[in-house]
Amino acid sequence: MLKEEIGDRASEIVWRGRQWIVTDFGLETLGDPFPYEIAAVRLSEGWQGADESLLAWPMELAGKTWVDYRDFVTAFLVALGVHQEAYAPVDIVTIRASLREGAARWEATKAEMLGEFDDD
C-alpha cells in the first residue's frame, strides 16, 4: 500500500480512483475540488431522506455537482469490502437499491445542471 498525505494526516491508500480513494481511514476524495472524507464506521449509515431504508452516502453524494459519481460508486463498493468489520452490517439488497436510487438522483442532478428540465 502507498502511504500518502491526505488532508492533514497520512493515510494508507488501498484503492485509488480518479477522484476517490479508499484508505485505512475509510473513503476520501483526493482533495479536488476539496477534501471530503467518510469514516469506515459510517459507511452503512441510513439516508435521512424520503426512503430511510437506503444508505446515506450514495444518496447524499449523488446530489452534489462536484462528485464524479461513477468513481464514487466504485470506491464505495471497494470501501464496503475493505472495511466490512468497521461498520454495521448491511445486506446486498439495500446496497443495490441505494446505488440504483443514487444513480437516478445523479442523472437528475446532471440534467438539472444542464438545464434539461422545463420550467413549466
Residue frames relative to the residue before (quaternion, step in Angstrom):
aa qw qx qy qz dx dy dz
M 1.0000 0.0000 0.0000 0.0000 0.00 0.00 0.00
L 0.4047 -0.7012 0.5434 0.2221 3.49 -1.19 0.64
K 0.2321 -0.7455 0.6073 0.1468 3.56 -0.91 0.92
E 0.0512 0.8087 -0.5779 0.0971 3.56 -0.72 1.10
E 0.4981 -0.6267 0.5090 0.3163 3.54 -1.18 0.60
I 0.0153 0.7769 -0.6259 0.0671 3.56 -0.61 1.19
G 0.8084 -0.0019 -0.0428 0.5870 3.56 -0.49 1.16
D 0.7642 -0.3382 0.2598 0.4839 3.56 -0.79 -1.00
R 0.7297 0.3455 -0.2461 0.5362 3.61 1.17 0.37
A 0.4794 -0.6401 0.5123 0.3132 3.54 -1.24 0.37
S 0.0573 -0.7935 0.6059 0.0071 3.58 -0.99 0.86
E 0.4377 -0.6371 0.5630 0.2924 3.50 -1.22 0.58
I 0.2454 -0.7711 0.5708 0.1390 3.58 -0.73 1.03
V 0.2408 -0.7797 0.5705 0.0931 3.53 -0.78 1.16
W 0.7796 -0.0105 0.0588 0.6234 3.56 1.05 -0.88
R 0.1116 -0.8004 0.5879 0.0366 3.56 -1.03 0.81
G 0.1246 -0.7774 0.6147 0.0482 3.54 -0.91 1.02
R 0.7502 -0.3541 0.2793 0.4836 3.56 -1.20 -0.49
Q 0.8125 0.1537 -0.0478 0.5603 3.58 0.93 -0.94
W 0.7681 0.3392 -0.1485 0.5223 3.58 1.11 -0.71
I 0.0819 -0.7648 0.6359 0.0625 3.54 -1.22 0.59
V 0.2961 -0.6841 0.6315 0.2133 3.49 -1.30 0.50
T 0.0556 -0.8093 0.5842 -0.0254 3.53 -0.76 1.12
D 0.6844 -0.4395 0.3590 0.4579 3.54 -1.29 -0.07
F 0.6070 0.5463 -0.3396 0.4667 3.61 1.24 -0.36
G 0.6864 -0.3949 0.3163 0.5224 3.57 0.93 -0.95
L 0.7025 -0.3794 0.3569 0.4849 3.54 -0.77 -1.15
E 0.0485 0.8188 -0.5630 0.1009 3.58 -0.75 1.07
T 0.4338 -0.6287 0.5540 0.3311 3.53 -1.28 0.33
L 0.5557 -0.5834 0.4718 0.3582 3.52 -1.30 0.25
G 0.6556 -0.5345 0.2953 0.4441 3.56 1.30 0.13
D 0.6629 0.4844 -0.3077 0.4809 3.58 1.26 -0.06
P 0.5202 -0.2478 -0.8016 0.1596 1.71 -1.31 2.06
F 0.7856 0.0292 -0.0461 0.6163 3.59 1.27 -0.20
P 0.6281 -0.5486 0.3789 0.4012 3.61 -1.18 0.38
Y 0.0525 0.7544 -0.6520 0.0550 3.57 -1.06 0.85
E 0.0364 0.8260 -0.5598 0.0541 3.57 -0.77 0.94
I 0.1529 -0.7505 0.6395 0.0660 3.51 -1.22 0.72
A 0.3739 -0.7327 0.5253 0.2177 3.56 -0.60 1.13
A 0.6166 -0.5831 0.3880 0.3594 3.57 -1.05 0.78
V 0.6510 0.5344 -0.3238 0.4311 3.61 0.96 -0.77
R 0.6988 0.4723 -0.2603 0.4700 3.61 1.22 -0.41
L 0.4058 0.7637 -0.4444 0.2338 3.62 1.24 -0.12
S 0.7683 0.3577 -0.1997 0.4919 3.62 0.99 -0.71
E 0.2890 0.7656 -0.5243 0.2354 3.60 1.16 0.44
G 0.4571 -0.6967 0.4912 0.2537 3.55 -1.12 0.74
W 0.5479 -0.6089 0.4820 0.3110 3.51 -1.26 0.63
Q 0.2800 -0.7643 0.5618 0.1477 3.55 -0.95 0.88
G 0.4723 0.6750 -0.4320 0.3670 3.55 1.13 0.65
A 0.8299 -0.2171 0.1642 0.4869 3.54 -1.20 -0.59
D 0.7805 0.2080 -0.1123 0.5788 3.60 1.01 -0.75
E 0.1886 -0.8376 0.5075 0.0729 3.55 -0.06 1.31
S 0.5409 0.6074 -0.4154 0.4073 3.60 1.25 0.03
L 0.6062 0.5646 -0.3453 0.4411 3.60 1.30 -0.18
L 0.5386 -0.5922 0.4861 0.3506 3.54 -1.31 0.32
A 0.5729 -0.6537 0.3922 0.3009 3.54 -1.01 0.88
W 0.7272 0.5095 -0.2889 0.3580 3.57 0.63 -1.10
P 0.6484 0.4838 -0.3575 0.4667 3.67 0.86 -0.67
M 0.6721 0.4897 -0.2989 0.4681 3.58 1.02 -0.76
E 0.6632 0.5208 -0.3007 0.4456 3.57 0.87 -0.96
L 0.7538 0.4178 -0.2271 0.4535 3.57 0.72 -1.05
A 0.5563 0.6006 -0.3914 0.4203 3.59 1.21 -0.37
G 0.6964 0.4743 -0.2672 0.4676 3.57 1.17 -0.51
K 0.5838 0.5708 -0.3660 0.4465 3.59 1.29 0.04
T 0.4214 -0.7439 0.4638 0.2321 3.56 -0.70 1.07
W 0.6651 0.5223 -0.3031 0.4393 3.61 1.14 -0.49
V 0.5893 0.6191 -0.3543 0.3794 3.60 1.24 -0.33
D 0.3100 -0.6624 0.6498 0.2070 3.53 -1.11 0.86
Y 0.2406 -0.8459 0.4568 0.1340 3.56 0.20 1.31
R 0.6292 0.5303 -0.3490 0.4484 3.60 0.97 -0.73
D 0.6538 0.4912 -0.3060 0.4874 3.56 0.97 -0.82
F 0.6164 0.5470 -0.3400 0.4531 3.58 1.03 -0.77
V 0.6532 0.5280 -0.3245 0.4351 3.60 0.84 -0.97
T 0.6533 0.5002 -0.3145 0.4734 3.58 0.90 -0.88
A 0.6742 0.4929 -0.2924 0.4659 3.57 0.87 -0.96
F 0.6311 0.5410 -0.3286 0.4484 3.59 1.00 -0.81
L 0.6711 0.4882 -0.2957 0.4731 3.58 0.91 -0.90
V 0.6305 0.5113 -0.3308 0.4812 3.59 1.00 -0.77
A 0.6602 0.5154 -0.3047 0.4536 3.58 0.92 -0.93
L 0.6241 0.5301 -0.3441 0.4594 3.60 1.00 -0.76
G 0.6789 0.4854 -0.2897 0.4685 3.58 0.98 -0.81
V 0.6876 0.4955 -0.2771 0.4526 3.56 0.89 -0.95
H 0.8102 0.3014 -0.1151 0.4894 3.57 0.89 -0.97
Q 0.2453 0.8333 -0.4777 0.1311 3.61 1.17 0.39
E 0.6326 0.5176 -0.3415 0.4640 3.62 1.18 -0.33
A 0.6560 0.5663 -0.2993 0.3993 3.61 1.21 -0.45
Y 0.7802 0.3299 -0.1627 0.5060 3.61 0.99 -0.77
A 0.6395 -0.5063 0.4040 0.4141 3.56 -1.29 0.30
P 0.5747 -0.6189 0.4033 0.3521 3.60 -0.94 0.84
V 0.0319 -0.7702 0.6370 -0.0024 3.53 -1.15 0.76
D 0.4036 -0.7396 0.4876 0.2290 3.57 -0.95 0.88
I 0.6595 -0.5434 0.3674 0.3670 3.54 -1.26 0.53
V 0.5966 0.5619 -0.3679 0.4393 3.62 1.07 -0.63
T 0.6608 0.4954 -0.2980 0.4788 3.60 0.98 -0.85
I 0.6334 0.5241 -0.3297 0.4642 3.58 0.98 -0.82
R 0.6777 0.4944 -0.2925 0.4589 3.59 0.83 -0.97
A 0.6628 0.5005 -0.3080 0.4641 3.59 0.89 -0.92
S 0.6517 0.5215 -0.3108 0.4547 3.58 0.97 -0.84
L 0.6790 0.4769 -0.2900 0.4769 3.58 0.93 -0.85
R 0.6307 0.5246 -0.3274 0.4689 3.60 1.05 -0.76
E 0.6916 0.4559 -0.2737 0.4888 3.61 0.86 -0.93
G 0.6179 0.5389 -0.3358 0.4637 3.59 1.07 -0.71
A 0.6485 0.5151 -0.3164 0.4626 3.58 0.96 -0.86
A 0.6427 0.5083 -0.3235 0.4733 3.60 1.00 -0.79
R 0.6489 0.5065 -0.3134 0.4734 3.57 0.99 -0.80
W 0.6353 0.5332 -0.3185 0.4591 3.57 1.01 -0.83
E 0.6422 0.5128 -0.3177 0.4728 3.60 0.97 -0.85
A 0.6542 0.5010 -0.3101 0.4742 3.59 0.98 -0.82
T 0.6282 0.5303 -0.3270 0.4660 3.59 1.03 -0.78
K 0.6558 0.5024 -0.3059 0.4732 3.58 0.95 -0.90
A 0.6600 0.5139 -0.3108 0.4514 3.58 0.90 -0.92
E 0.6502 0.5108 -0.3102 0.4691 3.57 0.99 -0.82
M 0.6349 0.5302 -0.3227 0.4601 3.58 0.99 -0.81
L 0.7302 0.4224 -0.2227 0.4887 3.54 1.02 -0.84
G 0.4963 -0.6954 0.4049 0.3260 3.58 1.29 0.08
E 0.3658 0.7665 -0.4620 0.2554 3.57 1.12 0.60
F 0.6103 0.5205 -0.3691 0.4694 3.60 1.24 0.07
D 0.4152 -0.6775 0.5445 0.2686 3.54 -1.05 0.76
D 0.4042 -0.7151 0.5211 0.2320 3.56 -1.16 0.63
D 0.3065 0.7813 -0.4944 0.2263 3.62 1.24 0.40
